[in-house]
Amino acid sequence: MNFVMKDVHVGKMIQDELNYQGRTVVWFAKAIYCEKSNVYKMFRRKSIDLAQLMKISDVLGHNFLRDCYEES
């Protein structure tokens, strides 16, 4: 199996999901153990470290890997 990353903006996807769930940036920052200012920086990033993305997926209960990768 080969996987290819889709052309997506991961930070925007995370921000959209957080808003969809009605969660605050403060809540999210505490849940992933980082500063609120770093969350805002994350929202501006097109890509993100895979381990961090897996942690975020777990915290938000949303599989971002499925959104970011497709089987080729």
C-alpha positions as a printed Julia matrix, in Angstrom:
72×3 Matrix{Float64}:
   0.0    0.0    0.0
   1.21   3.5   -0.84
  -0.21   6.66   0.63
   0.02  10.13  -0.85
  -0.61  13.35   1.03
  -3.51  15.36  -0.33
  -3.06  19.06  -1.01
  -4.74  20.28   2.17
  -4.05  22.95   4.81
  -3.84  20.9    8.01
  -3.91  23.88  10.37
  -7.12  25.15   8.8
  -8.66  21.68   9.04
  -7.85  21.52  12.75
  -9.25  25.0   13.34
 -12.42  24.15  11.42
 -12.94  20.95  13.43
 -12.34  22.77  16.71
 -14.94  25.38  15.72
 -17.37  22.68  14.55
 -17.14  21.03  17.98
 -17.62  24.37  19.74
 -14.32  23.99  21.6
 -12.21  26.95  22.63
  -8.56  27.52  21.84
  -7.88  27.58  25.59
  -9.46  24.13  26.0
  -7.53  22.77  23.02
  -4.2   24.2   24.22
  -4.66  22.55  27.61
  -5.7   19.26  26.0
  -2.56  19.06  23.86
  -0.28  20.59  26.53
   0.85  23.7   24.69
   0.53  27.46  24.89
  -2.47  29.19  23.35
  -0.15  31.25  21.14
   1.28  28.03  19.69
  -2.22  26.84  18.8
  -2.74  29.98  16.72
   0.61  29.34  15.02
  -0.5   25.78  14.31
  -3.65  27.04  12.6
  -1.44  28.93  10.11
   0.67  25.87   9.22
  -0.06  23.92   6.04
   1.59  20.77   7.42
   2.21  19.34  10.86
   4.33  16.65  12.48
   2.69  13.23  12.14
   2.97  12.36  15.85
   1.38  15.68  16.81
  -1.38  15.17  14.25
  -2.14  11.74  15.72
  -2.36  13.26  19.21
  -4.68  15.99  17.94
  -6.82  13.38  16.18
  -7.16  11.53  19.47
  -8.0   14.68  21.48
 -10.63  15.88  18.99
 -11.93  12.41  18.14
 -11.43  13.08  14.43
  -9.17  11.11  12.09
  -7.15  13.83  10.39
  -4.9   11.22   8.79
  -7.84  10.07   6.69
  -8.4   13.67   5.64
  -4.73  14.23   4.74
  -3.73  11.01   2.99
  -5.14   8.89   0.22
  -4.17   5.45  -0.97
  -2.56   5.41  -4.38
